[in-house]
Amino acid sequence: MNSYKNPLEERYSSEEMLFNFSHNNKFRTWRKLWIALAEIEKDLGLEITEEQIAELKANAENIDYDKAAEYEKKFRHDVMAHVHTYGDVAPSAKGIIHLGATSAFVGDNTDLIQIRDGLLILKKKLVNVMKNLADFAIQYKDLPTLGFTHFQPAQLTTVGKRATLWLQSLVLDIEELDFFLETLRFRGVKGTTGTAASFLELFNGDYSKVKHLDKELSKRFGFEKVFGVSGQTYDRKIDAKVVALLGNIAQSAHKFTNDLRLLQNLKEIEEPFEKNQIGSSAMAYKRNPMRSERIGALAKYVMSLTTSSAMVASTQWFERTLDDSANKRLTIPQAFLAVDAILLIWNNIMNGIVVYPNRINKHIMDELPFMATEYIIMEEVKAGGDRQEIHEVIRVHSMEASKQVKVEGKENDLIERILNDDSLKLDKSKLKEVLDPKNFIGFAPIQTEEFIANEVQPIINANKDLIGLEADLKV
């Protein structure tokens, strides 16, 4: 309790994402890389014995973190600290650990593995959000609701059609995520400045062996693509690109929660509110949208990190500079942890979201009479009326009805005024029929069906093995 704890760990992120960026996963991966390096180097003819490799494997998870900390304090070098720590428990192999490699061999390759695995964790959560939103959109594709432009009442849409707007953003995000995974390259084995000079003598000038080592090691860790060239490190634009991708997902989530918070204020749609949940310490009646607000807070944080990675990528010097290290340790894991939390909360919201059709309809009927005036004018013209004269009659009635609503706080009585105006010739029984909200939603239902069928369902079908997710909140 006397030292700072990261809220992403304590309050928000999943255990699987926390493990992905944990010390245990990181340093075990370092040892897996060292073992693979030794095995392939042995296969390529270097003097490395089976006994040395067996000892490395036997101690792959035997990590003395206290000793590693002592070595790092002595050497001021985290990789060499762990080389010595590993060598202490595998003494026969001490001389061949990290043979020919530079620090970025374990550091950068592990970072890329964590980035890939982190994206796969996020993809599962993202696909489940899409499935939940798609189900919601289909369920409410026919339910009319007020559409807004500038947060002012506009033409009607449907609750389901509005959900497709949130989905459209996620379609763009998952396309970007899939493309990133498809094109992600491994650093592989490149040497100190990317020239593989350290392997020139080891392999007696045989460049084909260096290329084999590079590709074989990359395949062992699940990467078909390998950087053809690098400095000491992989191109830091990878970090900038992945954090930008995470920022894009955060943008989509924030847009959803902005809309939901406004709808909750209108009492049309609410996020889940548990039986014993307290909305306010002072106001017992309040039902605050805390889940949406939490997503908004985390999303702002993620979006702010995009500039950090961009600045790091743009200011690297020549083959490498170390002013990226501390930044990477903070930015990349925390961006992943925050987006992981965002998607968990989003799924939690969708699992318990509540829609209030009667409230939605009340808001429609407050505005629909105004929206129907164009139809009324056209019907009057068809009945032989003068368009300009009719427009003036409707305008006067509209102003009076608006005064009723805004000044006197009464119901919108525009339709009653029109029905009682004997100067208007339209079929007044037909007017009542026309005022069914479903006559004002255009093609919203079929647009919703087509979008889900043509663009969303193929993504869900392609990732059906990812469907199903526990989305309980930590706090």
N, C-alpha and C positions, 0 to 999 in steps of 0.2 A: 504493500500500500504506500510505500515511501518513494517509489520510483514510477516514472511515466509508463503507462501501458498504451499500446496502439489500439484505438477503438475499433479499427477494422478487424483486429484479432479478437478482442473481447466481446464485441457487440454485434458484428455484422456479417462477416464472411464465413463461408462454409469450411468444414474441416478438410475437404479434399483440396480446395484451393490453398488453404493455409499450409497443408503438407507439401503441395507442389513447390512452394517457395520457402520451405523450411530448411534449416541447417542440415538435418538428416538427409533429406532428399538431395540437396546440393552436393554435400561432401561424399555421399555414397555414389553419386553420379561421377564425381571426379575420379573415384577409385575404379569405377566401371570403365571409364575412359582410359585410365592408366593400364588396366588389365588388357583391354582390347588392343591398345597400342603395342604392348609387349607381345601379345599373341601373334599379331600380324607381322611385327618385326621379326619374330622367331621364324614364322613361315617364309619370310623373305630372306632368311639366311643369317640373321644376326645371332651372335653367341648368347642366346637366352635359353635357359633349360626349362624343362617341364616342372622340375621341382620349384624353381623360382616362381613360375606362374601359379602353381598349386598353392604356394604359401601366400601369394597375393590374394588369391580367391578365398582362401580360408579365413583371411583377416579383412575381407572387403567391408564388413560392417562393424569391425572392432575399432571404433574411433574414440580415442581418448581426447576429448575436447579440452580438458584442462591442460594437458601437455601441449596441444596445438596452440593454445593461447599463450603458453609460456614461450614456445618457439617464435610465435609471431611478435611478441614483445621484444624478443632478442633480435630477430632478423628484420623486423618491420616489413615483412613480406608474407602474405597469407598463403600463397601457393607453396613456397619453400617450407613454411611451417608445417603444412600438411604432408609434404614429401618426406620430411624428417620423421613426423609422427607415424606415418605409414611404414617407413623403413625400420623404425624401432620394433614393430610387431612382426615385420617380415624381413628379418636381417639378411637372409640369403639373397633377397631380391633388391636390397637397398640400392645397389649400384646401377640397376637397370630401370628403376622407376623414373618416368618422365624422360626417357632416353630420346634425345634429339628434339624435344618439344620446348615450347616457351609457355609462359603463364597463361596466355590466351588460349592455349590448347584446351585446358580444362575449364577456364573461366568462360570463354566465349561459347564454346560448344555446349556447356551446361546451360548457359543463358538461352541459347536457341532451343534446346530441348524443353526447358521450362516454358518458354513462350509458346511453342507448339502445343505442349500438353495443357497449358493454361487456356489456350483458345479452344481446345477440344472440350474442356470442362465447361467453358462459357457457351459453346455451341449447343450442348445438351439443354442448358437452361433457356437459351434463346429460342430453340425449336419448341420447347414447351410453352413459352410465352405466346409464340405464334399460333400454336394449336389452340390454346385457351382463347385467344382473341378471335381466331377463325370460328370456333364454336359459338362464341358470343355474337359475332357478326351475323351468322346464319340464324341464330335464335331470334334476333331482333331486326332482321332485314326489312320487315314489313311495318315496324312500329314507327309511325311518324313522330318527328320531333322538330323543334325550331332549329333552323340553321342560323348561324351567326356570321356576319362579316363585321369586323371592327368591334366585336362583342355587342353588336346591335342586331335585333331580329331581322333576318332576311327571309329568303324562301325556305320552305320546309325541306328537310332531308329525312333520313331514318336513323334510329340509334345504331342499327347494324352498318349502314353505309358510313357513318362517322367512324366506326371502329376500323373500317378498311383503310382509313387515312393513317391511323396508327400503324396498321399492318404494312402499308406501303413503305413506310420508313424502315421497318424491320426487314422487308424483302431486300432493300438496297444494302442494309447492313450485313445480312447473311451472305449475299452475293460477294461483298467485299471480303468477308471473313473466309469464305471458301477459296476465293482467288488468292488470298494471302497464304493460306495453308498449302495450296497447290504449287505456289511459286517459291515457297520458303526454301532457302539454301542453307546448308550446313557449312560451318567454317572449315571443318576437316583438319588436315595436317598441312600447315603452311610455313612453319619455321618462324624465326624471330622477326623478320621484317617482310615476310610473305614470299621470300625467294627460295625457301627450303634449303638454304645453304648448309644448315646443320646436318642435313641428310646426304649431302654430296659425298662426304668422306665415309659416312656410315655404310652407304650402298655403293661405294667405289665408283661414283659418278653415273650410276645407272638411274636415269630419270624415270624410266618406266616403272621401277619399283616404288619410287616416291608417288607416282600417280596411282599405282595400285593401292598403296597404303592409304592415300587420301580417300579414294572412292570406297574401298572395302570398309574402312572404319565408319564412314558416313552411312553406308547401307546397314551396318550392324545396329545403328541407332535410329533406323527408320527414315533416313533421308535419301531420296533418289537424286535430288539436286544438290550440287556442291558449288560453292563459290569458285569460279575459275581463277580469279586473282583476289588477293587481299593484301593489306599491309600486315601489321602484327595482329590486328583485330578485324572482325567482320565489319562491313560498312555500317556505320551507326545510323544510316537512314532506315535500317530495319527497325531500330528502336523507335525512331520518329514515326514510321509508318504504322507500327502496331499500336502505339499510344494514340495516334490519330484515329485508328479504327475503333479503339475503345472509347475515344471521345465521341465518335459518331453514334455508337450505341447509347452512350450517356445522353446525347442530344435527343434521340428518339424517345428514351424513357422520360426525359424531362418534359418534352412536349405532351406526352400522354398524361403525366401527372398535373401539368398546368390545366389541361382540359378537365380532368377529373375533379380537381379542386374547385373549379368554377361550377361544374355541374353539381357538386356536393353543396355548394353555397345556394344553388337554385333548388336544392332538395329533389333533384331528378334522378341522380345516380349517386350511390355512396360506396366507398370502400368498406371492407368488413369492419365491424365494431363489436368486440367480444363482450360477453355478458358482464365481466367484472372490470372491463377497461374504463379508465377515467380520462375524460377529455380535457378537463381543466381542474386545477386544484382549488379554484375559487368558484367557477360557474358549473354547477353539478349537471346542468342540462346539456352541456356542449358535447358534440361529436366531432372532434377535430380530425382532419384527414392526415394523421401522423405518418402513415405509411407513404403516402404520396409526397409529403414534405420531406421525409427521410431520403426518398429517391432523389428529390430535387437537390437536397444538400450534397449528397454523394456525387450526383451528376455534375454539379458545378465544380467540385474538387477535381474530378477526372478531366473535365474540359480544360481546367487551368493547367494540368500537367502536360498537355500537348505542346505548349510553348517551350517547356523545359527540355523535352527530348529533341525538339527541333533546333534549339540553340546549341545543344551538345553536338548534334550531327554536323551543324554548320561551322563549328569552331574547332574541329579536330585538326591537328598539325601533321602533315606528311604521313608517315607510316603508322604513327600512334602518338597519343598524348594522354596523360593520366587524369586529366580534369573531367573525364567522363565517369570515373569509377564510383565516387560517392553518390553522384547524381543517379546513376543506374541502379544502385542498391536501394535507393528510395523510390524513384519514380515508377519503374516497371512493375515491381511486385505490388505496390500500393494501387496502381491503376487497375491491375487485374483483380486485386482483392475488392476494390470498390465496385467495379462492374459486376463481379460475382454477387456481391450483396444486392446491388440494384436489381439484377434479374431474379434473385431469390424473392425479394420483396414484391416485384411485379407479378410473379407467379402466385404469390400469396394473395395479392389483391384480387387477381382474376378468379381464384378459387372461391372467393366469398363475396364478389361484387353484387350489389343490390340495385335493381332498377325499379322506379316508381312510375308506372304508366299513367296513373290518374293525375299525378302532379305534372307530368310531361304534357298531358292533354290539356290541363288547365292553362298552362303557358301558351300552348298553341291557340286555344280559343280566345285568349286575351289579344292575340295579334292577327289571327286568321281573317277577321272581318276586313282589316285594312288590306291584307294581301288579296282579298277577293274583289277589290274595287275595279281592277282592270277587267275582270270577267264581266262584272255588272255593266260597265261602260260599253263593252262590246255587244252584250245582249240587248241593251237599249238601242244601240245603233241599228242592229239587225231588225228591231221592232219599229224602225222608222224615225228614231229620235235624232236630234242634232248633237254631234259628238261634243262640241264645245259647251253647249248648254248643259248637257248631261254631266260633263266633267265638273262644271261649276257646282251643280247640285250635290254631286258626290263629295266634292271638296269641302263644302260647307258642312255637310253631315259628318264628314271625317274629323273636321276641326272640333265640332261640338262633342263628338264621341271621345276624342282625345282629351278634351277638357274634363269630361266626366271621369276618365281614368286618372289623369295626372293631378288635377286640381282637387277634385272632390273624392277621389279614392274609390270610385264606384266601378262596376263592371263595364266592359266595353259594350255599348248598346247600338253600335253602328248598324247592324243588320236590322234590328227592330225599327230604327229610324227610317231605313230604306223601305222596309216592308209597309210602313205606315204612310209613306209618301205617295199620294194618289197621282202625282205628276209623272211618276215612273211607270212604264208600260210593260216591263219584263214579267215573265211568268214567275210569280213569287213562290209558288210551291216548288218549282224547279230550283230556285235559288237555295232553298233549304237543303235540297239533295246535294247540290254542288258543294256545300260547305263541309262535306266529309273530308277530313284532313288527308285521306289517302288519295284524293284527287289532285293534291298539290305536291306530291313527292317525286314527280317525274319518273325516271327509270331507276331510281335508287335501289329497289329490291333486286332487279335483274342485274344491275351493275355489281351489286354485292355478290350475288351468286356466281357471276362470270369471273370476277376477280379472285374469289376464293378457289373456284374450280381450276382456273387457268394458271394462276401465279402462285397461290399459297399452298394448295393441296399437293402439287408436285414436290414442293420442298418438304412438306410433312411426310409424304409417302417415301421419299428418298432417305429420310432419317427416322423411319418408324421405330427403329431399334432404340432411339433416344427418348421416345415418349414415355412419360411416367416420372414423376419427381415429387419428393417430399419438400415442401416449401414453408416449413414452420419458421417463425422468427425466433432469434435468440432472445431478444428483449422487445 
